[in-house]
């Protein structure tokens, strides 16, 4: 099956700085890569995703990049704010069978005011 | 929040007792999933369903069974709960238009 590794496990940044979280995957057939944000005691919430036919996607202060050759993808958060503090999870999937998601182990991001 | 609810939201039970968790969706989506979330492990797939009465195992299915008799409901059963099954359980649905998965609010299960 797929194996997704995520780094770092914890990350602290000053407010206004950028944060980068990196993931690698093992199955070259994976073609969909979502990122989730989970606040304490809450459900994971989808914040951005990218497909394998796209190299980069942006949505306001967040962006995701994908390098298919190296099998890694990254989440970039610019101009961080205290409300960005949360645990972030990456995942990889392919449609068959069952559109199963394989998640990384999470990155706890703390934005220091 | 994608029309997904879970019940109960919290449960404490004793080792050896059966437990059933319920996931209900209002989106009429075909695919539904059960995950468990544990510190250091992220989210791991237990079972998933691709239609009424159609289910398959995920990576951590031992000790769990599922059933889906209606499109909107997906049940997860622990036949004989063990302390290692203490966890937070999330249900999810997959949007067929985008492949994105959306999660329910979770059930915190404690097995004493």
Interface residues (C-beta under 8 A of the other chain):
Chain A: X1 X6 X32 X34 X42 X43 X44 X45 X46 X49 X89 X91 X93 X95 X97 X98 X99 X100 X101 X102 X103 X104 X105 X106
Chain B: X1 X31 X33 X40 X41 X42 X43 X44 X45 X48 X50 X56 X58 X59 X90 X94 X98 X99 X100 X101 X102 X103 X104 X105 X106
